[in-house]
Amino acid sequence: MDAGLEHLIRLQTVDEQIAQLLHSIAELPKHLASLEERLKSHRVSLEQAEKAIAAEEARRRRLDSDLKDVQQKVLKYRGQSSSVKTNDEFRALQHEIDFAEAEIKKIEDQQIQIMERIESLQATKRDATTALAEQNSLIEQEKNLANAATAEQQAKLNVLRVEREQHRKKIDSSILVTYDRVSSSSRKTGLARVQGQRCLACQMYLRPQIWNQVRSGQLLTCESCGRLLYFDISLEPPPPPPVTPVKKKRTPKTKAPVEPVEVASESPISASE
């Protein structure tokens, strides 16, 4: 194989490794951003629970104040009951007491409901606090791993870039122009091996003339995808074993069986003859 072609093959391998490293380095911030987004959701859940608890606590305090006011009314009405003079006044006062006691019962029921909601919200707050702490710890670990991975990948990237330049110096400039143009497009690679009269990159068949020229060592471009084509006999699959035709066995002809011929027996001579 031509030395320039060997450098070109190695150049493409290095370019593919560089592309993979750049992709990995670019994906790390995205991964950390997704973790940060999850952290944000845990933080929002915690804030919502805290706000809901504060709102329920405020309602509970208002109910406590309302309850004291109604209880004061009951005490007041009970104190007035001893000074009423008529049955109508007593019944009217008793009605107010009954109404106030019903209001007290209603407020106490609401207080129980609020306490149950506060207990549930406190549990939600504890879960959100735990999840937030765990997510914070996870993000710190991921950041440390990401920083270490980025440093390692950057070191590999620097080595590959030096190797890349060394290979490019050994390749003809006109070939590099074609290689750079095709590899920088959506095809991402500028070189392809041929096998079985096909370009292994785009899987299109080559014209017999192109196929023969590439096999003879010429570096031509694929008429379908534009990549530079090369042939490597060391990577060719072994030829299939020769097929030995199977001889058909002759079937011996069998003779038809001979039917026995019946011989007519002579009739015995009678005594009279």
Beta strands, then each sheet from edge to edge (+ up, - down):
strand 1: 191-195
strand 2: 198-199
strand 3: 220-221
strand 4: 228-230
sheet 1: 2+ 1- 4- 3+
end
